[in-house]
Amino acid sequence: MTESVRLTALIDGFVQGVGFRWSVRDGVAGLGTLTGYARNLPDGRVEVVAEGPRKDCALLLDWLRKGDTPGRVEAVTESWGPATGDHDGFTIR
């Protein structure tokens, strides 16, 4: 059995008001196994929290850094922890 993890990624750049969160949701749907959310933060960053197999979270992280996303990603800060199981699907907040 694959252990689930929790990835929290903070995305800096021009990522609000450009459809970035919706793009993340669509990207996660392509992975099929992740749950969590994407939300705008008051300081202009976007927070992405994803839970699922580490390999899928790593694929998402790589996509956040290098993928074809709306806006402009300047930096992605990541942190890892154990999955909480608090999410049902992947939502936009």
CNS distance restraints for C-alpha pairs under 8 A (distance, minus, plus):
assign (resid   2 and name CA) (resid  53 and name CA) 6.09 0.50 0.50
assign (resid   3 and name CA) (resid  52 and name CA) 7.74 0.50 0.50
assign (resid   3 and name CA) (resid  53 and name CA) 5.98 0.50 0.50
assign (resid   3 and name CA) (resid  54 and name CA) 7.27 0.50 0.50
assign (resid   4 and name CA) (resid  51 and name CA) 6.47 0.50 0.50
assign (resid   4 and name CA) (resid  52 and name CA) 4.55 0.50 0.50
assign (resid   4 and name CA) (resid  53 and name CA) 4.61 0.50 0.50
assign (resid   4 and name CA) (resid  54 and name CA) 6.34 0.50 0.50
assign (resid   4 and name CA) (resid  82 and name CA) 6.98 0.50 0.50
assign (resid   4 and name CA) (resid  83 and name CA) 5.66 0.50 0.50
assign (resid   5 and name CA) (resid  51 and name CA) 5.50 0.50 0.50
assign (resid   5 and name CA) (resid  52 and name CA) 5.60 0.50 0.50
assign (resid   5 and name CA) (resid  53 and name CA) 6.18 0.50 0.50
assign (resid   5 and name CA) (resid  54 and name CA) 5.78 0.50 0.50
assign (resid   5 and name CA) (resid  57 and name CA) 7.84 0.50 0.50
assign (resid   5 and name CA) (resid  80 and name CA) 7.06 0.50 0.50
assign (resid   5 and name CA) (resid  81 and name CA) 5.91 0.50 0.50
assign (resid   5 and name CA) (resid  82 and name CA) 4.70 0.50 0.50
assign (resid   5 and name CA) (resid  83 and name CA) 4.46 0.50 0.50
assign (resid   6 and name CA) (resid  49 and name CA) 6.98 0.50 0.50
assign (resid   6 and name CA) (resid  50 and name CA) 5.72 0.50 0.50
assign (resid   6 and name CA) (resid  51 and name CA) 4.44 0.50 0.50
assign (resid   6 and name CA) (resid  52 and name CA) 6.87 0.50 0.50
assign (resid   6 and name CA) (resid  57 and name CA) 7.85 0.50 0.50
assign (resid   6 and name CA) (resid  80 and name CA) 5.66 0.50 0.50
assign (resid   6 and name CA) (resid  81 and name CA) 5.06 0.50 0.50
assign (resid   6 and name CA) (resid  82 and name CA) 5.37 0.50 0.50
assign (resid   6 and name CA) (resid  83 and name CA) 4.57 0.50 0.50
assign (resid   6 and name CA) (resid  84 and name CA) 7.39 0.50 0.50
assign (resid   7 and name CA) (resid  48 and name CA) 7.82 0.50 0.50
assign (resid   7 and name CA) (resid  49 and name CA) 5.62 0.50 0.50
assign (resid   7 and name CA) (resid  50 and name CA) 5.19 0.50 0.50
assign (resid   7 and name CA) (resid  51 and name CA) 6.27 0.50 0.50
assign (resid   7 and name CA) (resid  57 and name CA) 6.44 0.50 0.50
assign (resid   7 and name CA) (resid  78 and name CA) 6.93 0.50 0.50
assign (resid   7 and name CA) (resid  79 and name CA) 5.95 0.50 0.50
assign (resid   7 and name CA) (resid  80 and name CA) 4.84 0.50 0.50
assign (resid   7 and name CA) (resid  81 and name CA) 6.69 0.50 0.50
assign (resid   8 and name CA) (resid  47 and name CA) 7.05 0.50 0.50
assign (resid   8 and name CA) (resid  48 and name CA) 5.73 0.50 0.50
assign (resid   8 and name CA) (resid  49 and name CA) 4.50 0.50 0.50
assign (resid   8 and name CA) (resid  50 and name CA) 6.59 0.50 0.50
assign (resid   8 and name CA) (resid  78 and name CA) 5.71 0.50 0.50
assign (resid   8 and name CA) (resid  79 and name CA) 5.27 0.50 0.50
assign (resid   8 and name CA) (resid  80 and name CA) 6.41 0.50 0.50
assign (resid   9 and name CA) (resid  47 and name CA) 5.78 0.50 0.50
assign (resid   9 and name CA) (resid  48 and name CA) 5.09 0.50 0.50
assign (resid   9 and name CA) (resid  49 and name CA) 6.41 0.50 0.50
assign (resid   9 and name CA) (resid  61 and name CA) 7.51 0.50 0.50
assign (resid   9 and name CA) (resid  76 and name CA) 6.31 0.50 0.50
assign (resid   9 and name CA) (resid  77 and name CA) 5.52 0.50 0.50
assign (resid   9 and name CA) (resid  78 and name CA) 4.48 0.50 0.50
assign (resid   9 and name CA) (resid  79 and name CA) 6.54 0.50 0.50
assign (resid  10 and name CA) (resid  45 and name CA) 6.53 0.50 0.50
assign (resid  10 and name CA) (resid  46 and name CA) 5.82 0.50 0.50
assign (resid  10 and name CA) (resid  47 and name CA) 4.67 0.50 0.50
assign (resid  10 and name CA) (resid  48 and name CA) 6.44 0.50 0.50
assign (resid  10 and name CA) (resid  76 and name CA) 5.55 0.50 0.50
assign (resid  10 and name CA) (resid  77 and name CA) 5.13 0.50 0.50
assign (resid  10 and name CA) (resid  78 and name CA) 6.53 0.50 0.50
assign (resid  11 and name CA) (resid  15 and name CA) 7.55 0.50 0.50
assign (resid  11 and name CA) (resid  45 and name CA) 5.44 0.50 0.50
assign (resid  11 and name CA) (resid  46 and name CA) 5.15 0.50 0.50
assign (resid  11 and name CA) (resid  47 and name CA) 6.36 0.50 0.50
assign (resid  11 and name CA) (resid  48 and name CA) 7.85 0.50 0.50
assign (resid  11 and name CA) (resid  73 and name CA) 6.69 0.50 0.50
assign (resid  11 and name CA) (resid  74 and name CA) 7.55 0.50 0.50
assign (resid  11 and name CA) (resid  75 and name CA) 5.91 0.50 0.50
assign (resid  11 and name CA) (resid  76 and name CA) 4.61 0.50 0.50
assign (resid  11 and name CA) (resid  77 and name CA) 6.63 0.50 0.50
assign (resid  12 and name CA) (resid  44 and name CA) 7.39 0.50 0.50
assign (resid  12 and name CA) (resid  45 and name CA) 4.98 0.50 0.50
assign (resid  12 and name CA) (resid  46 and name CA) 7.00 0.50 0.50
assign (resid  12 and name CA) (resid  73 and name CA) 6.05 0.50 0.50
assign (resid  12 and name CA) (resid  74 and name CA) 5.52 0.50 0.50
assign (resid  12 and name CA) (resid  75 and name CA) 5.11 0.50 0.50
assign (resid  12 and name CA) (resid  76 and name CA) 6.30 0.50 0.50
assign (resid  13 and name CA) (resid  44 and name CA) 7.77 0.50 0.50
assign (resid  13 and name CA) (resid  45 and name CA) 6.88 0.50 0.50
assign (resid  13 and name CA) (resid  71 and name CA) 7.76 0.50 0.50
assign (resid  13 and name CA) (resid  72 and name CA) 5.59 0.50 0.50
assign (resid  13 and name CA) (resid  73 and name CA) 4.77 0.50 0.50
assign (resid  13 and name CA) (resid  74 and name CA) 4.74 0.50 0.50
assign (resid  13 and name CA) (resid  75 and name CA) 6.83 0.50 0.50
assign (resid  14 and name CA) (resid  18 and name CA) 7.98 0.50 0.50
assign (resid  14 and name CA) (resid  44 and name CA) 7.82 0.50 0.50
assign (resid  14 and name CA) (resid  71 and name CA) 5.26 0.50 0.50
assign (resid  14 and name CA) (resid  72 and name CA) 4.91 0.50 0.50
assign (resid  14 and name CA) (resid  73 and name CA) 6.43 0.50 0.50
assign (resid  14 and name CA) (resid  74 and name CA) 7.82 0.50 0.50
assign (resid  15 and name CA) (resid  19 and name CA) 7.76 0.50 0.50
assign (resid  15 and name CA) (resid  20 and name CA) 5.69 0.50 0.50
assign (resid  15 and name CA) (resid  44 and name CA) 7.45 0.50 0.50
assign (resid  15 and name CA) (resid  45 and name CA) 6.75 0.50 0.50
assign (resid  15 and name CA) (resid  46 and name CA) 6.72 0.50 0.50
assign (resid  15 and name CA) (resid  70 and name CA) 7.21 0.50 0.50
assign (resid  15 and name CA) (resid  71 and name CA) 5.21 0.50 0.50
assign (resid  15 and name CA) (resid  72 and name CA) 6.19 0.50 0.50
assign (resid  15 and name CA) (resid  73 and name CA) 6.73 0.50 0.50
assign (resid  16 and name CA) (resid  20 and name CA) 6.64 0.50 0.50
assign (resid  16 and name CA) (resid  40 and name CA) 6.77 0.50 0.50
assign (resid  16 and name CA) (resid  44 and name CA) 6.54 0.50 0.50
assign (resid  16 and name CA) (resid  45 and name CA) 7.26 0.50 0.50
assign (resid  16 and name CA) (resid  46 and name CA) 7.19 0.50 0.50
assign (resid  16 and name CA) (resid  71 and name CA) 7.74 0.50 0.50
assign (resid  18 and name CA) (resid  70 and name CA) 5.87 0.50 0.50
assign (resid  18 and name CA) (resid  71 and name CA) 5.76 0.50 0.50
assign (resid  19 and name CA) (resid  23 and name CA) 6.22 0.50 0.50
assign (resid  19 and name CA) (resid  70 and name CA) 6.15 0.50 0.50
assign (resid  19 and name CA) (resid  71 and name CA) 7.86 0.50 0.50
assign (resid  20 and name CA) (resid  24 and name CA) 6.29 0.50 0.50
assign (resid  20 and name CA) (resid  69 and name CA) 6.36 0.50 0.50
assign (resid  20 and name CA) (resid  70 and name CA) 5.31 0.50 0.50
assign (resid  20 and name CA) (resid  71 and name CA) 6.78 0.50 0.50
assign (resid  21 and name CA) (resid  25 and name CA) 6.30 0.50 0.50
assign (resid  21 and name CA) (resid  38 and name CA) 5.68 0.50 0.50
assign (resid  21 and name CA) (resid  39 and name CA) 6.82 0.50 0.50
assign (resid  21 and name CA) (resid  40 and name CA) 8.00 0.50 0.50
assign (resid  21 and name CA) (resid  46 and name CA) 7.62 0.50 0.50
assign (resid  21 and name CA) (resid  92 and name CA) 6.57 0.50 0.50
assign (resid  22 and name CA) (resid  26 and name CA) 6.28 0.50 0.50
assign (resid  22 and name CA) (resid  92 and name CA) 7.13 0.50 0.50
assign (resid  23 and name CA) (resid  27 and name CA) 6.12 0.50 0.50
assign (resid  23 and name CA) (resid  69 and name CA) 6.48 0.50 0.50
assign (resid  23 and name CA) (resid  70 and name CA) 7.27 0.50 0.50
assign (resid  24 and name CA) (resid  28 and name CA) 6.08 0.50 0.50
assign (resid  24 and name CA) (resid  38 and name CA) 7.30 0.50 0.50
assign (resid  24 and name CA) (resid  64 and name CA) 7.85 0.50 0.50
assign (resid  24 and name CA) (resid  69 and name CA) 7.93 0.50 0.50
assign (resid  25 and name CA) (resid  29 and name CA) 6.23 0.50 0.50
assign (resid  25 and name CA) (resid  37 and name CA) 7.89 0.50 0.50
assign (resid  25 and name CA) (resid  38 and name CA) 7.51 0.50 0.50
assign (resid  25 and name CA) (resid  90 and name CA) 6.62 0.50 0.50
assign (resid  25 and name CA) (resid  91 and name CA) 7.05 0.50 0.50
assign (resid  25 and name CA) (resid  92 and name CA) 7.30 0.50 0.50
assign (resid  26 and name CA) (resid  30 and name CA) 6.59 0.50 0.50
assign (resid  27 and name CA) (resid  31 and name CA) 6.91 0.50 0.50
assign (resid  27 and name CA) (resid  60 and name CA) 7.56 0.50 0.50
assign (resid  28 and name CA) (resid  32 and name CA) 6.54 0.50 0.50
assign (resid  28 and name CA) (resid  33 and name CA) 7.94 0.50 0.50
assign (resid  28 and name CA) (resid  34 and name CA) 6.46 0.50 0.50
assign (resid  28 and name CA) (resid  60 and name CA) 7.00 0.50 0.50
assign (resid  28 and name CA) (resid  90 and name CA) 7.58 0.50 0.50
assign (resid  29 and name CA) (resid  33 and name CA) 7.82 0.50 0.50
assign (resid  29 and name CA) (resid  34 and name CA) 7.79 0.50 0.50
assign (resid  31 and name CA) (resid  56 and name CA) 6.65 0.50 0.50
assign (resid  33 and name CA) (resid  52 and name CA) 6.20 0.50 0.50
assign (resid  33 and name CA) (resid  53 and name CA) 7.57 0.50 0.50
assign (resid  33 and name CA) (resid  56 and name CA) 7.47 0.50 0.50
assign (resid  34 and name CA) (resid  50 and name CA) 6.02 0.50 0.50
assign (resid  34 and name CA) (resid  51 and name CA) 5.41 0.50 0.50
assign (resid  34 and name CA) (resid  52 and name CA) 4.89 0.50 0.50
assign (resid  34 and name CA) (resid  53 and name CA) 7.60 0.50 0.50
assign (resid  34 and name CA) (resid  56 and name CA) 7.26 0.50 0.50
assign (resid  34 and name CA) (resid  57 and name CA) 7.42 0.50 0.50
assign (resid  34 and name CA) (resid  89 and name CA) 7.27 0.50 0.50
assign (resid  34 and name CA) (resid  90 and name CA) 7.07 0.50 0.50
assign (resid  35 and name CA) (resid  50 and name CA) 5.50 0.50 0.50
assign (resid  35 and name CA) (resid  51 and name CA) 5.23 0.50 0.50
assign (resid  35 and name CA) (resid  52 and name CA) 6.68 0.50 0.50
assign (resid  35 and name CA) (resid  87 and name CA) 5.78 0.50 0.50
assign (resid  35 and name CA) (resid  88 and name CA) 6.23 0.50 0.50
assign (resid  35 and name CA) (resid  89 and name CA) 4.63 0.50 0.50
assign (resid  35 and name CA) (resid  90 and name CA) 4.63 0.50 0.50
assign (resid  36 and name CA) (resid  48 and name CA) 7.62 0.50 0.50
assign (resid  36 and name CA) (resid  49 and name CA) 5.25 0.50 0.50
assign (resid  36 and name CA) (resid  50 and name CA) 4.53 0.50 0.50
assign (resid  36 and name CA) (resid  51 and name CA) 6.05 0.50 0.50
assign (resid  36 and name CA) (resid  87 and name CA) 5.37 0.50 0.50
assign (resid  36 and name CA) (resid  88 and name CA) 7.29 0.50 0.50
assign (resid  36 and name CA) (resid  89 and name CA) 6.38 0.50 0.50
assign (resid  36 and name CA) (resid  90 and name CA) 4.62 0.50 0.50
assign (resid  36 and name CA) (resid  91 and name CA) 6.40 0.50 0.50
assign (resid  37 and name CA) (resid  48 and name CA) 5.85 0.50 0.50
assign (resid  37 and name CA) (resid  49 and name CA) 5.39 0.50 0.50
assign (resid  37 and name CA) (resid  50 and name CA) 6.62 0.50 0.50
assign (resid  37 and name CA) (resid  90 and name CA) 5.17 0.50 0.50
assign (resid  37 and name CA) (resid  91 and name CA) 4.60 0.50 0.50
assign (resid  37 and name CA) (resid  92 and name CA) 5.55 0.50 0.50
assign (resid  37 and name CA) (resid  93 and name CA) 6.70 0.50 0.50
assign (resid  38 and name CA) (resid  46 and name CA) 6.84 0.50 0.50
assign (resid  38 and name CA) (resid  47 and name CA) 5.62 0.50 0.50
assign (resid  38 and name CA) (resid  48 and name CA) 4.38 0.50 0.50
assign (resid  38 and name CA) (resid  49 and name CA) 6.42 0.50 0.50
assign (resid  38 and name CA) (resid  90 and name CA) 8.00 0.50 0.50
assign (resid  38 and name CA) (resid  91 and name CA) 6.59 0.50 0.50
assign (resid  38 and name CA) (resid  92 and name CA) 5.13 0.50 0.50
assign (resid  38 and name CA) (resid  93 and name CA) 6.08 0.50 0.50
assign (resid  39 and name CA) (resid  46 and name CA) 5.63 0.50 0.50
assign (resid  39 and name CA) (resid  47 and name CA) 5.38 0.50 0.50
assign (resid  39 and name CA) (resid  48 and name CA) 6.65 0.50 0.50
assign (resid  39 and name CA) (resid  92 and name CA) 6.03 0.50 0.50
assign (resid  39 and name CA) (resid  93 and name CA) 4.74 0.50 0.50
assign (resid  40 and name CA) (resid  44 and name CA) 6.87 0.50 0.50
assign (resid  40 and name CA) (resid  45 and name CA) 6.19 0.50 0.50
assign (resid  40 and name CA) (resid  46 and name CA) 4.57 0.50 0.50
assign (resid  40 and name CA) (resid  47 and name CA) 6.37 0.50 0.50
assign (resid  40 and name CA) (resid  93 and name CA) 7.40 0.50 0.50
assign (resid  41 and name CA) (resid  45 and name CA) 5.35 0.50 0.50
assign (resid  41 and name CA) (resid  46 and name CA) 5.66 0.50 0.50
assign (resid  41 and name CA) (resid  47 and name CA) 6.75 0.50 0.50
assign (resid  50 and name CA) (resid  57 and name CA) 6.66 0.50 0.50
assign (resid  50 and name CA) (resid  90 and name CA) 7.92 0.50 0.50
assign (resid  51 and name CA) (resid  57 and name CA) 7.01 0.50 0.50
assign (resid  51 and name CA) (resid  83 and name CA) 5.78 0.50 0.50
assign (resid  51 and name CA) (resid  84 and name CA) 7.91 0.50 0.50
assign (resid  51 and name CA) (resid  85 and name CA) 7.56 0.50 0.50
assign (resid  52 and name CA) (resid  56 and name CA) 6.80 0.50 0.50
assign (resid  52 and name CA) (resid  57 and name CA) 6.58 0.50 0.50
assign (resid  52 and name CA) (resid  83 and name CA) 7.27 0.50 0.50
assign (resid  53 and name CA) (resid  57 and name CA) 6.39 0.50 0.50
assign (resid  54 and name CA) (resid  58 and name CA) 6.02 0.50 0.50
assign (resid  55 and name CA) (resid  59 and name CA) 6.24 0.50 0.50
assign (resid  56 and name CA) (resid  60 and name CA) 6.28 0.50 0.50
assign (resid  57 and name CA) (resid  61 and name CA) 6.17 0.50 0.50
assign (resid  58 and name CA) (resid  62 and name CA) 6.16 0.50 0.50
assign (resid  59 and name CA) (resid  63 and name CA) 6.19 0.50 0.50
assign (resid  60 and name CA) (resid  64 and name CA) 6.11 0.50 0.50
assign (resid  61 and name CA) (resid  65 and name CA) 6.36 0.50 0.50
assign (resid  62 and name CA) (resid  66 and name CA) 6.05 0.50 0.50
assign (resid  62 and name CA) (resid  67 and name CA) 7.39 0.50 0.50
assign (resid  63 and name CA) (resid  67 and name CA) 4.36 0.50 0.50
assign (resid  63 and name CA) (resid  68 and name CA) 7.82 0.50 0.50
assign (resid  64 and name CA) (resid  69 and name CA) 7.63 0.50 0.50
assign (resid  64 and name CA) (resid  73 and name CA) 7.92 0.50 0.50
assign (resid  64 and name CA) (resid  76 and name CA) 7.46 0.50 0.50
assign (resid  65 and name CA) (resid  73 and name CA) 7.05 0.50 0.50
assign (resid  65 and name CA) (resid  75 and name CA) 7.39 0.50 0.50
assign (resid  65 and name CA) (resid  76 and name CA) 6.44 0.50 0.50
